[in-house]
């Protein structure tokens, strides 16, 4: 087996086992455990070590703690809550370049998910903090376990092939560039929060969470090109979940769910580990599939009736981000251009 095949099998089998465990036990928010497993096993890295693993957990805990503070003390005060969100988002996005892998997304998830549940009941926000931590620890355990069971050394190495070189570390942008990217992402995420709270769109919370997460990595996401790729990813995940959902309606069996998820996981895993330009879109599409699968197969009686509404929310999130990025970047460039003309007129 080649290395991409080993990685693809590890990802698909690991996610399938996580689905079997979480859907079988069905603890609160258990459908997020396979999502974390998919995120961790999608990284083209060996086991990151427990030190880095707990650094990621610490970032999530900080995000959850900030979300808990917002949920308990500021959620009913929009004039304070929205500016506070803007400050939190800017801090998270500005420090993204120095954060561990996926840390920014997890912090954004914690900051946004906890207050949403806090709108329904204060106790719910306390519970989501604990269960999100449990799901992340489950994801890290599965990452460690399947790297031990299926290490990269299983792949056949061609003795005549050149020794693979470690990819160079991505350069950290300058302070000015980090501030600009963080500002763009902050405006996108805060506008979603403002729209959500001002119109009391509790039933459309998935769209707000997706908007904040898609804007949550400014060194890569604050561009129309990458936002367009994320929208394609949402479309891929949406098509996959429509097929899976209708098959599960026809055969509502636990064993069929496991087999179906393994088959779909193999398709996604091969594309994710292929190393093509579209691999990142397939990775995001797989996480979209897992989120929609979990929210549509939960014990909630309205889960199936709101199935297509959830898909529409995810697609809306992608389109909203593209439109917001275009408008904000245009305003920034227009302002820069105006400043140059002002400087020229002053010199003349």
NORTA-V111351 format. One record per residue. N is the residue number from 1. RES is the residue in three letters. PSI is psi as a letter, one per 40 degrees, with the letter a starting at -180 (* if undefined). NEAR is the number of other C-alpha atoms within 12 Angstrom. D_FIRST is the distance of its C-alpha to the first C-alpha in Angstrom with 2 decimals. Layout:
# NORTA-V111351
N & RES & PSI & NEAR & D_FIRST
N & RES & PSI & NEAR & D_FIRST
This chain:
# NORTA-V111351
1 & UNK & i & 17 & 0.00
2 & UNK & i & 19 & 3.76
3 & UNK & d & 26 & 6.61
4 & UNK & d & 30 & 8.25
5 & UNK & d & 28 & 6.06
6 & UNK & d & 32 & 6.53
7 & UNK & d & 40 & 9.99
8 & UNK & d & 40 & 10.73
9 & UNK & d & 38 & 10.20
10 & UNK & d & 43 & 12.17
11 & UNK & d & 49 & 14.76
12 & UNK & d & 43 & 15.34
13 & UNK & d & 37 & 15.55
14 & UNK & d & 44 & 17.62
15 & UNK & d & 48 & 19.96
16 & UNK & d & 37 & 20.40
17 & UNK & d & 33 & 21.40
18 & UNK & d & 41 & 23.70
19 & UNK & d & 41 & 25.26
20 & UNK & d & 26 & 25.82
21 & UNK & d & 25 & 27.57
22 & UNK & d & 32 & 29.56
23 & UNK & d & 32 & 30.69
24 & UNK & d & 21 & 31.48
25 & UNK & d & 16 & 33.60
26 & UNK & f & 21 & 34.76
27 & UNK & i & 21 & 36.35
28 & UNK & h & 26 & 37.94
29 & UNK & f & 32 & 35.61
30 & UNK & d & 38 & 32.66
31 & UNK & e & 41 & 30.88
32 & UNK & e & 41 & 30.37
33 & UNK & d & 42 & 28.05
34 & UNK & d & 46 & 25.03
35 & UNK & d & 46 & 26.04
36 & UNK & d & 45 & 25.86
37 & UNK & d & 41 & 22.49
38 & UNK & d & 48 & 21.14
39 & UNK & d & 39 & 22.85
40 & UNK & d & 40 & 21.53
41 & UNK & e & 44 & 17.84
42 & UNK & e & 46 & 17.98
43 & UNK & h & 28 & 18.85
44 & UNK & f & 30 & 16.25
45 & UNK & i & 22 & 17.47
46 & UNK & a & 23 & 16.91
47 & UNK & h & 26 & 19.50
48 & UNK & e & 23 & 22.75
49 & UNK & i & 18 & 24.96
50 & UNK & d & 16 & 27.83
51 & UNK & d & 13 & 30.31
52 & UNK & d & 18 & 28.74
53 & UNK & d & 27 & 28.07
54 & UNK & d & 21 & 31.77
55 & UNK & d & 24 & 32.75
56 & UNK & d & 31 & 31.17
57 & UNK & d & 35 & 32.99
58 & UNK & d & 25 & 36.17
59 & UNK & d & 32 & 35.92
60 & UNK & d & 41 & 35.56
61 & UNK & d & 32 & 38.48
62 & UNK & d & 27 & 40.63
63 & UNK & d & 35 & 39.94
64 & UNK & d & 35 & 40.80
65 & UNK & d & 31 & 43.91
66 & UNK & d & 36 & 45.07
67 & UNK & d & 39 & 44.49
68 & UNK & d & 34 & 46.47
69 & UNK & d & 28 & 49.35
70 & UNK & d & 35 & 49.43
71 & UNK & d & 36 & 49.35
72 & UNK & d & 26 & 52.19
73 & UNK & d & 19 & 54.52
74 & UNK & e & 24 & 53.98
75 & UNK & d & 36 & 52.47
76 & UNK & e & 22 & 56.00
77 & UNK & g & 19 & 57.17
78 & UNK & d & 23 & 55.52
79 & UNK & d & 16 & 57.54
80 & UNK & d & 16 & 56.04
81 & UNK & d & 29 & 52.62
82 & UNK & d & 30 & 51.53
83 & UNK & d & 23 & 52.48
84 & UNK & d & 27 & 50.88
85 & UNK & d & 39 & 47.62
86 & UNK & d & 32 & 47.90
87 & UNK & d & 23 & 48.33
88 & UNK & d & 37 & 45.38
89 & UNK & d & 45 & 43.08
90 & UNK & d & 34 & 44.21
91 & UNK & d & 30 & 43.63
92 & UNK & d & 44 & 40.08
93 & UNK & d & 45 & 39.15
94 & UNK & d & 35 & 40.90
95 & UNK & e & 29 & 39.03
96 & UNK & d & 35 & 35.62
97 & UNK & d & 30 & 34.66
98 & UNK & e & 22 & 35.01
99 & UNK & i & 27 & 33.51
100 & UNK & i & 24 & 30.21
101 & UNK & h & 28 & 27.29
102 & UNK & e & 34 & 28.40
103 & UNK & d & 36 & 31.70
104 & UNK & d & 44 & 33.87
105 & UNK & d & 36 & 32.52
106 & UNK & d & 44 & 33.05
107 & UNK & d & 44 & 36.53
108 & UNK & d & 45 & 37.45
109 & UNK & d & 44 & 36.26
110 & UNK & d & 45 & 38.46
111 & UNK & d & 48 & 41.45
112 & UNK & d & 50 & 41.43
113 & UNK & d & 43 & 40.46
114 & UNK & d & 41 & 42.95
115 & UNK & d & 45 & 46.07
116 & UNK & d & 38 & 45.21
117 & UNK & d & 30 & 45.36
118 & UNK & d & 29 & 48.40
119 & UNK & d & 30 & 50.21
120 & UNK & d & 21 & 50.05
121 & UNK & i & 18 & 50.86
122 & UNK & d & 25 & 50.88
123 & UNK & d & 18 & 49.34
124 & UNK & d & 24 & 46.34
125 & UNK & d & 32 & 45.54
126 & UNK & d & 29 & 45.67
127 & UNK & d & 23 & 43.35
128 & UNK & d & 36 & 40.72
129 & UNK & d & 38 & 40.59
130 & UNK & d & 25 & 39.74
131 & UNK & d & 28 & 37.23
132 & UNK & d & 37 & 35.40
133 & UNK & d & 35 & 35.01
134 & UNK & d & 26 & 33.82
135 & UNK & d & 33 & 31.18
136 & UNK & d & 41 & 29.95
137 & UNK & d & 31 & 29.83
138 & UNK & d & 33 & 27.86
139 & UNK & d & 38 & 25.33
140 & UNK & d & 37 & 25.11
141 & UNK & d & 28 & 24.79
142 & UNK & d & 38 & 21.85
143 & UNK & d & 42 & 20.19
144 & UNK & d & 26 & 20.84
145 & UNK & d & 26 & 19.89
146 & UNK & e & 32 & 16.42
147 & UNK & d & 32 & 15.69
148 & UNK & d & 19 & 16.88
149 & UNK & d & 20 & 15.02
150 & UNK & g & 28 & 11.59
151 & UNK & i & 28 & 11.94
152 & UNK & e & 25 & 10.10
153 & UNK & e & 18 & 10.12
154 & UNK & d & 19 & 7.31
155 & UNK & i & 18 & 5.01
156 & UNK & h & 16 & 5.67
157 & UNK & h & 16 & 8.97
158 & UNK & h & 12 & 11.02
159 & UNK & d & 8 & 14.41
160 & UNK & e & 8 & 16.34
161 & UNK & i & 9 & 14.99
162 & UNK & i & 8 & 17.56
163 & UNK & h & 9 & 17.33
164 & UNK & h & 11 & 16.57
165 & UNK & i & 8 & 19.89
166 & UNK & h & 9 & 20.84
167 & UNK & i & 9 & 22.29
168 & UNK & i & 7 & 26.07
169 & UNK & i & 9 & 27.81
170 & UNK & h & 11 & 29.49
171 & UNK & i & 12 & 33.20
172 & UNK & h & 19 & 35.56
173 & UNK & i & 20 & 38.09
174 & UNK & i & 15 & 41.73
175 & UNK & d & 16 & 44.02
176 & UNK & d & 12 & 45.61
177 & UNK & d & 19 & 42.34
178 & UNK & d & 29 & 41.06
179 & UNK & d & 25 & 44.42
180 & UNK & d & 25 & 44.33
181 & UNK & d & 37 & 40.87
182 & UNK & d & 39 & 41.78
183 & UNK & d & 36 & 45.04
184 & UNK & d & 41 & 43.45
185 & UNK & d & 48 & 40.97
186 & UNK & d & 44 & 43.84
187 & UNK & d & 37 & 46.06
188 & UNK & d & 47 & 43.42
189 & UNK & d & 47 & 42.66
190 & UNK & d & 39 & 46.36
191 & UNK & d & 31 & 47.49
192 & UNK & d & 39 & 45.22
193 & UNK & d & 40 & 46.72
194 & UNK & d & 28 & 50.22
195 & UNK & d & 23 & 49.73
196 & UNK & d & 28 & 48.29
197 & UNK & d & 29 & 51.09
198 & UNK & d & 19 & 53.96
199 & UNK & e & 14 & 53.30
200 & UNK & f & 20 & 52.21
201 & UNK & g & 19 & 49.01
202 & UNK & d & 22 & 47.65
203 & UNK & e & 22 & 46.09
204 & UNK & f & 27 & 44.10
205 & UNK & d & 33 & 42.66
206 & UNK & d & 36 & 39.03
207 & UNK & d & 38 & 39.86
208 & UNK & d & 41 & 41.40
209 & UNK & d & 41 & 38.49
210 & UNK & d & 43 & 36.05
211 & UNK & d & 47 & 38.41
212 & UNK & d & 49 & 38.69
213 & UNK & d & 44 & 34.94
214 & UNK & d & 50 & 34.24
215 & UNK & e & 48 & 36.92
216 & UNK & e & 47 & 35.62
217 & UNK & g & 43 & 33.68
218 & UNK & d & 43 & 36.26
219 & UNK & e & 34 & 34.37
220 & UNK & d & 28 & 32.01
221 & UNK & e & 36 & 33.66
222 & UNK & f & 42 & 37.22
223 & UNK & i & 32 & 36.83
224 & UNK & d & 29 & 37.28
225 & UNK & d & 19 & 34.04
226 & UNK & d & 27 & 31.87
227 & UNK & d & 38 & 34.15
228 & UNK & d & 29 & 33.69
229 & UNK & d & 30 & 29.90
230 & UNK & d & 42 & 30.47
231 & UNK & d & 37 & 32.76
232 & UNK & d & 31 & 30.19
233 & UNK & d & 34 & 27.78
234 & UNK & d & 41 & 30.57
235 & UNK & d & 32 & 31.03
236 & UNK & d & 35 & 27.38
237 & UNK & d & 37 & 27.56
238 & UNK & d & 35 & 30.94
239 & UNK & d & 26 & 29.90
240 & UNK & d & 32 & 27.03
241 & UNK & d & 36 & 29.46
242 & UNK & d & 27 & 32.14
243 & UNK & d & 20 & 29.93
244 & UNK & d & 33 & 28.75
245 & UNK & d & 34 & 32.30
246 & UNK & d & 21 & 33.91
247 & UNK & d & 18 & 31.45
248 & UNK & d & 24 & 32.21
249 & UNK & d & 18 & 35.90
250 & UNK & d & 12 & 35.59
251 & UNK & g & 16 & 33.64
252 & UNK & g & 16 & 34.61
253 & UNK & i & 16 & 32.66
254 & UNK & d & 20 & 30.65
255 & UNK & d & 18 & 27.92
256 & UNK & d & 20 & 27.70
257 & UNK & d & 30 & 27.37
258 & UNK & d & 29 & 24.30
259 & UNK & d & 24 & 22.62
260 & UNK & d & 29 & 23.67
261 & UNK & d & 39 & 22.47
262 & UNK & d & 29 & 18.98
263 & UNK & d & 23 & 18.89
264 & UNK & d & 34 & 20.39
265 & UNK & d & 43 & 18.18
266 & UNK & d & 28 & 15.03
267 & UNK & d & 28 & 16.93
268 & UNK & d & 39 & 17.99
269 & UNK & d & 42 & 14.78
270 & UNK & d & 31 & 12.98
271 & UNK & d & 31 & 16.13
272 & UNK & d & 37 & 16.57
273 & UNK & e & 34 & 13.33
274 & UNK & e & 25 & 13.68
275 & UNK & f & 22 & 16.04
276 & UNK & i & 14 & 18.86
277 & UNK & d & 14 & 22.52
278 & UNK & e & 23 & 22.56
279 & UNK & d & 29 & 19.81
280 & UNK & d & 35 & 22.61
281 & UNK & d & 33 & 24.59
282 & UNK & d & 39 & 21.87
283 & UNK & d & 42 & 21.59
284 & UNK & d & 39 & 25.37
285 & UNK & d & 42 & 25.41
286 & UNK & d & 46 & 23.20
287 & UNK & d & 43 & 25.64
288 & UNK & d & 46 & 28.51
289 & UNK & d & 40 & 27.18
290 & UNK & d & 44 & 26.99
291 & UNK & d & 38 & 30.47
292 & UNK & d & 44 & 32.02
293 & UNK & d & 40 & 30.44
294 & UNK & d & 34 & 31.84
295 & UNK & e & 33 & 35.21
296 & UNK & e & 30 & 35.59
297 & UNK & e & 35 & 34.75
298 & UNK & i & 27 & 36.82
299 & UNK & e & 17 & 39.97
300 & UNK & h & 15 & 42.16
301 & UNK & d & 12 & 44.33
302 & UNK & e & 16 & 44.14
303 & UNK & d & 20 & 40.35
304 & UNK & d & 24 & 40.01
305 & UNK & d & 16 & 43.16
306 & UNK & e & 21 & 42.01
307 & UNK & d & 29 & 38.50
308 & UNK & d & 23 & 39.13
309 & UNK & d & 24 & 41.25
310 & UNK & d & 36 & 38.29
311 & UNK & d & 38 & 36.23
312 & UNK & d & 26 & 39.28
313 & UNK & d & 30 & 39.52
314 & UNK & d & 42 & 35.98
315 & UNK & d & 35 & 36.65
316 & UNK & d & 31 & 40.05
317 & UNK & d & 39 & 38.55
318 & UNK & d & 42 & 36.43
319 & UNK & d & 29 & 39.47
320 & UNK & d & 32 & 41.76
321 & UNK & d & 45 & 39.66
322 & UNK & d & 32 & 39.58
323 & UNK & d & 24 & 43.33
324 & UNK & d & 31 & 44.13
325 & UNK & d & 36 & 42.15
326 & UNK & d & 24 & 43.89
327 & UNK & d & 19 & 47.31
328 & UNK & d & 26 & 46.91
329 & UNK & d & 25 & 45.48
330 & UNK & d & 17 & 48.30
331 & UNK & d & 15 & 50.88
332 & UNK & d & 19 & 49.55
333 & UNK & d & 16 & 49.55
334 & UNK & d & 15 & 52.98
335 & UNK & d & 14 & 54.30
336 & UNK & d & 14 & 52.98
337 & UNK & d & 14 & 54.55
338 & UNK & d & 14 & 57.79
339 & UNK & d & 14 & 57.85
340 & UNK & d & 14 & 57.55
341 & UNK & d & 14 & 60.46
342 & UNK & d & 13 & 62.48
343 & UNK & d & 12 & 61.86
344 & UNK & d & 11 & 62.82
345 & UNK & d & 10 & 65.99
346 & UNK & d & 9 & 66.88
347 & UNK & d & 8 & 66.50
348 & UNK & * & 7 & 68.65
